[in-house]
Amino acid sequence: MARKTLQQTDRIGAILGNSLKRLDLSSRLDEYGVWPIWNDVVGKTIALNAQPEKIRHGTLFIKVTSPVWMQQLQFMKEMIAEKLNHRLNAEIVKNIFFVVGRIDTGGLPPEEETAAASAPVLHNPKIDEQFLESVADPEIRQAFKRLLNSYLRRQRKQNNPHGR
């Protein structure tokens, strides 16, 4: 009796295995490997302001808290994709597309949720070093620093167009 059950189980397993191969779910499962590693790859500050929403045919759709975050992350999307693919040991993320929307912050207290939705530096005359230190990955931190420096230079030129 046990032998017959074992043979039936083996046949069912073979049928399921063949069916799953025909559905080609392995590539879809590989794509969804982005979610568990996202926060670790981008760091806490970015994760509070940008979260993966879906992935289709290698394009990762990221929901961001504001247009400012969308613009800043746009400059870093190739680096983020590269780091994700490195962690996944495969070229899963071929492109990143950002959309503005509400992000589930996972039950943060209201004051932290509000802080997470704000842009890192908009009106400060210098770079917020505390913000930069909160970005765990050194390459992403440097990219943000360059981006913020460029932003501040443009702001100064706009506010003082004649160099006064």
TAFEN-V955883 format. One record per backbone hydrogen bond with DSSP energy under -1.0 kcal/mol. NH is the residue of the N-H (numbers start at 0). CO is the residue of the C=O. E is the energy in kcal/mol with one decimal. If there is no record, write none. Layout:
NH,CO,E ; NH,CO,E
This chain:
4,0,-2.0 ; 5,1,-2.1 ; 6,2,-2.2 ; 7,3,-2.2 ; 8,4,-2.4 ; 9,5,-2.4 ; 10,6,-2.2 ; 11,7,-2.5 ; 12,8,-2.6 ; 13,9,-2.2 ; 14,10,-2.5 ; 15,11,-2.7 ; 16,12,-2.6 ; 17,13,-2.5 ; 18,14,-2.3 ; 19,15,-2.7 ; 20,16,-2.0 ; 21,17,-2.0 ; 22,18,-1.7 ; 24,19,-1.1 ; 28,24,-2.6 ; 29,25,-2.1 ; 30,26,-2.0 ; 31,27,-1.7 ; 32,29,-1.4 ; 33,30,-1.4 ; 37,33,-1.5 ; 40,36,-2.5 ; 41,37,-2.5 ; 42,38,-1.9 ; 46,42,-2.5 ; 47,43,-2.1 ; 48,45,-1.2 ; 49,45,-1.4 ; 50,62,-2.4 ; 52,60,-3.6 ; 53,60,-1.2 ; 55,58,-2.3 ; 58,55,-2.3 ; 59,94,-2.9 ; 60,53,-3.1 ; 61,96,-2.9 ; 62,50,-3.0 ; 63,98,-3.0 ; 64,48,-1.8 ; 69,65,-2.1 ; 70,66,-2.6 ; 71,67,-2.5 ; 72,68,-2.8 ; 73,69,-1.7 ; 75,72,-1.0 ; 79,75,-2.5 ; 80,76,-2.6 ; 81,77,-2.3 ; 82,78,-2.3 ; 83,79,-2.6 ; 84,80,-2.8 ; 85,81,-2.2 ; 86,82,-2.2 ; 87,83,-2.1 ; 89,84,-1.6 ; 91,89,-1.6 ; 93,57,-2.9 ; 94,57,-1.9 ; 96,59,-2.8 ; 98,61,-2.7 ; 100,63,-2.8 ; 112,108,-2.3 ; 113,109,-2.3 ; 114,110,-1.9 ; 115,111,-2.5 ; 116,112,-1.4 ; 128,126,-1.2 ; 131,127,-1.9 ; 132,128,-2.6 ; 133,129,-1.1 ; 134,131,-1.4 ; 140,136,-2.6 ; 141,137,-2.4 ; 142,138,-2.3 ; 143,139,-2.5 ; 144,140,-2.4 ; 145,141,-2.6 ; 146,142,-2.4 ; 147,143,-3.1 ; 148,144,-2.5 ; 149,145,-2.3 ; 150,146,-2.4 ; 151,147,-2.7 ; 152,148,-2.3 ; 153,149,-2.2 ; 154,150,-2.5 ; 155,151,-2.5 ; 156,152,-2.2 ; 157,153,-2.4 ; 158,154,-2.5 ; 159,155,-1.7 ; 162,159,-1.6
